[in-house]
Amino acid sequence: MKKNEYHIPVTTNQVTAVDLVAEATELSRQKIKQAMQKGCVWLEKAQGKSNQHIQRLRRAKKPLSEGDILHVYYDEKVLETDPPEAKLVYDEGNYSIWNKPSGMLSQGSKWGDHCTIYRWAEKQLKPERTAFIVHRLDRAANGLIIIAHKKQIAVQFSKMFQQREVEKYYQATVKGDFSKILSKDEKVKTIATELDAKKAVSHITFLEYDAKADESLLQVQIETGRKHQIRKHLSGIGFAVVGDRLYGAEKDKNENEKDLQLSAVGLKFRCPVSGKDRRFKLSL
């Protein structure tokens, strides 16, 4: 598999991106166009020409200017990966709600973004529109995620998340009988262990126990959104999420038959467009 980086200076005006990359690499024009659509080509504008100094470039015939630089991060393994299908739950126009499948990314990398939920939304929605991420789900997790389609809406949602005006609910299946660690009158267990020296709070509600599988089904509400927060918090008290090969027990890391059993099943917020309360619940 080919994996190369190319950093190509633009020395003349009005040359197109596809022509310049074709001249500087061994890639065919067809492969270059496909790679650009998958988000691995970046345009660095000459200083002072744009507020957005570096951005993904998808237009093969975009004319370039002297002083610009094209960056190509070509990895056949990444580009040949097909994204799993996400399902549209609700389309408000200025934002949409999706059921992200396990294996789909929330955010891309310099090597591409065609396997992300926001790129999927951009390509699938009719009419087509730009998509912005306002919160994230782990690649291995599945469930409800909000995608904004206007910058001002993305900013509003980001503020809502920061001010804890969006309620998020998850379901997780963990190893063991979680009810045994609850006191007689305790219905919700709160974990407030800091993560990466930052505040992190998770509220865990026990739902049911499957004695045959020795697994508990939990509902989790989080106040904060630290990376891998639920997985770290549950593993930290001895109840790793089933299928968690990163924070689970050593024996669980070899269980290839199960994906991560963590789903974002609920969202509740006041719509930044209509002002109406919105609630979405995913049936597993």
C-alpha positions in Angstrom: 0.0 0.0 0.0 1.3 3.4 -0.9 1.6 6.0 1.8 3.3 9.3 1.0 3.3 13.0 1.8 3.8 15.6 -0.8 4.4 19.3 -0.1 4.2 21.2 -3.4 4.9 24.9 -3.7 3.0 26.9 -6.3 5.4 28.8 -8.5 3.1 30.2 -11.1 -0.4 31.8 -11.1 -3.6 30.0 -12.4 -2.2 26.5 -12.4 -4.9 24.0 -11.3 -4.6 21.7 -8.3 -5.0 18.5 -10.2 -2.4 19.5 -12.8 0.1 20.5 -10.1 -0.3 17.3 -8.1 -0.1 15.2 -11.3 3.2 16.8 -12.2 4.7 16.4 -8.8 3.6 12.8 -8.1 3.2 9.5 -9.8 -0.6 9.6 -9.1 -3.1 9.6 -12.0 -5.6 12.5 -12.4 -8.4 10.1 -11.6 -6.8 9.0 -8.3 -6.0 12.6 -7.4 -9.6 13.7 -7.9 -10.9 10.8 -5.8 -8.3 11.6 -3.1 -9.4 15.2 -3.1 -13.0 14.3 -2.6 -11.9 12.1 0.4 -10.2 15.0 2.1 -6.4 14.3 1.9 -5.4 17.3 -0.1 -4.9 20.7 1.7 -4.3 24.2 0.4 -2.1 26.5 2.4 -2.7 30.0 1.1 0.1 32.5 0.8 0.4 34.7 3.9 -2.2 37.5 4.0 -4.4 36.1 1.3 -7.0 34.4 3.5 -8.2 34.2 7.1 -8.4 30.5 6.7 -4.8 29.9 6.1 -4.9 26.1 5.6 -8.0 24.2 4.5 -9.0 21.0 2.7 -9.2 21.3 -1.0 -11.8 19.3 -2.9 -12.0 21.2 -6.2 -9.6 19.6 -8.7 -9.6 22.5 -11.1 -9.4 25.3 -8.5 -6.8 27.8 -9.8 -3.9 28.4 -7.5 -1.7 31.5 -6.9 2.0 31.8 -6.7 3.1 31.4 -3.1 0.4 28.9 -2.2 1.4 25.4 -1.1 -0.4 22.1 -1.7 -0.1 19.4 0.9 -1.1 15.9 -0.1 -1.3 13.1 2.5 -1.9 10.0 0.4 -2.5 6.7 2.2 -4.1 4.0 0.1 -5.2 2.0 3.2 -7.1 5.0 4.5 -8.6 6.1 1.1 -9.8 2.6 0.3 -11.7 2.2 3.5 -15.5 2.4 3.0 -17.5 4.1 5.8 -20.4 2.3 7.5 -23.8 3.8 6.8 -25.2 6.3 9.2 -29.0 6.8 9.5 -30.8 10.2 9.4 -33.0 10.6 12.5 -34.2 14.2 12.0 -33.4 17.1 9.6 -34.2 20.6 10.8 -32.4 22.2 7.9 -29.9 24.2 10.0 -28.9 21.1 11.8 -29.6 17.4 11.7 -29.6 14.4 14.1 -27.9 11.1 13.0 -27.5 7.6 14.3 -23.8 7.1 14.0 -22.7 3.5 13.6 -19.8 1.9 15.4 -16.7 2.3 13.3 -17.6 5.8 11.9 -15.4 8.7 12.9 -16.6 12.0 14.3 -13.6 13.9 13.1 -11.2 13.3 10.2 -7.4 13.6 10.0 -4.9 15.0 7.5 -5.1 11.7 5.7 -8.8 12.0 4.9 -12.3 12.6 6.2 -14.6 10.5 4.0 -15.3 8.0 6.9 -16.6 10.8 9.2 -20.2 11.4 10.2 -20.0 15.1 9.0 -18.8 14.1 5.5 -21.5 11.4 5.3 -24.1 14.1 6.1 -22.7 16.5 3.5 -22.9 13.8 0.8 -26.3 12.3 1.8 -28.5 15.2 2.7 -30.8 16.8 0.1 -30.3 19.6 -0.5 -26.6 19.3 0.1 -25.1 21.6 2.7 -21.9 22.1 4.7 -21.6 20.1 8.0 -20.0 21.1 11.2 -19.2 18.9 14.2 -20.4 20.3 17.6 -19.7 17.3 19.8 -18.2 13.8 19.4 -18.7 10.1 19.9 -15.9 7.6 20.1 -15.2 5.8 16.9 -16.2 2.5 18.5 -19.4 3.9 20.0 -22.7 4.3 18.2 -25.8 6.5 18.6 -27.2 10.0 18.4 -25.1 12.9 17.3 -25.9 16.5 16.2 -24.5 17.9 13.0 -24.8 21.7 12.4 -25.1 23.1 8.9 -24.4 26.8 9.5 -21.5 28.3 11.4 -23.7 30.3 13.6 -25.7 27.2 14.5 -22.5 25.3 15.3 -21.4 28.2 17.6 -24.8 28.1 19.4 -24.7 24.4 19.9 -21.1 24.6 21.1 -22.1 27.2 23.7 -25.1 25.0 24.7 -22.8 22.1 25.3 -20.3 24.2 27.3 -23.1 25.6 29.5 -24.6 22.0 29.9 -27.8 22.9 28.2 -27.8 19.7 26.2 -28.7 16.5 28.1 -27.0 13.4 26.8 -27.9 9.9 27.8 -26.1 6.6 27.1 -26.6 2.9 27.6 -23.7 0.7 28.4 -23.4 -3.0 28.9 -20.7 -3.9 31.5 -19.1 -7.0 32.9 -20.4 -8.0 36.3 -23.4 -7.3 38.6 -23.4 -3.5 39.0 -26.2 -3.7 41.6 -23.8 -5.2 44.1 -21.9 -1.9 44.5 -25.0 0.1 45.2 -26.2 0.7 48.7 -29.8 -0.2 49.7 -31.3 3.2 48.9 -28.8 4.2 46.2 -30.4 4.5 42.7 -27.8 6.6 40.9 -24.0 6.2 41.4 -22.0 9.4 40.6 -18.4 9.1 39.5 -16.5 12.4 39.7 -12.9 11.1 39.1 -10.9 13.8 37.2 -9.7 12.8 33.8 -6.5 14.4 32.4 -6.6 16.8 35.4 -10.0 18.1 34.3 -13.4 17.8 36.0 -15.4 14.8 34.8 -18.8 13.7 36.2 -20.8 10.7 35.2 -24.2 9.6 36.7 -24.8 5.8 36.4 -28.2 4.2 36.8 -28.5 0.4 37.0 -31.2 -1.0 34.7 -30.9 -4.8 34.8 -28.6 -7.7 35.3 -28.2 -10.8 33.0 -27.0 -13.5 35.3 -26.3 -16.0 32.4 -23.9 -13.5 30.6 -22.8 -11.9 33.9 -23.5 -8.5 32.4 -25.3 -5.4 33.6 -27.2 -2.8 31.5 -26.6 0.7 32.7 -27.9 4.2 31.8 -25.3 6.9 31.9 -25.8 10.7 31.9 -22.7 12.8 31.7 -22.2 16.4 32.8 -18.9 16.8 31.0 -17.5 15.4 27.8 -14.0 14.3 28.4 -12.3 11.9 25.9 -13.4 8.3 26.6 -15.1 9.5 29.8 -17.7 6.8 30.3 -15.3 4.0 29.4 -12.6 5.3 31.8 -15.0 6.0 34.6 -16.6 2.5 34.4 -13.4 0.7 34.0 -11.9 2.6 36.9 -14.5 1.2 39.3 -14.1 -2.4 37.9 -17.0 -2.5 35.4 -15.4 -2.3 31.9 -17.8 -1.8 29.0 -18.2 -5.0 27.1 -16.2 -5.0 23.9 -13.8 -2.3 25.2 -10.4 -3.4 24.0 -8.7 -0.2 25.3 -9.8 -0.1 28.9 -11.3 -3.5 29.4 -9.7 -6.5 31.2 -7.0 -8.3 29.3 -9.3 -11.3 28.6 -11.9 -8.8 27.1 -9.4 -7.3 24.7 -9.3 -10.6 22.8 -13.1 -10.9 22.4 -13.4 -10.0 18.8 -17.0 -11.1 18.4 -18.4 -8.0 20.1 -18.2 -4.3 19.3 -18.1 -1.8 22.1 -21.4 -2.0 23.9 -21.8 1.8 24.4 -24.6 3.7 22.7 -25.7 7.4 22.8 -29.5 6.8 23.2 -30.9 10.2 24.2 -30.6 13.9 23.5 -32.6 16.7 25.0 -32.1 20.4 24.3 -33.9 23.6 23.3 -33.8 24.1 19.6 -31.6 27.1 18.7 -33.7 27.8 15.7 -37.3 27.5 16.9 -36.9 27.8 20.6 -38.9 24.6 21.1 -37.8 21.7 23.3 -36.4 18.8 21.4 -36.0 15.3 22.6 -34.6 12.3 20.7 -34.5 8.7 21.9 -32.9 5.8 20.2 -34.5 2.4 20.5 -31.8 -0.3 20.7 
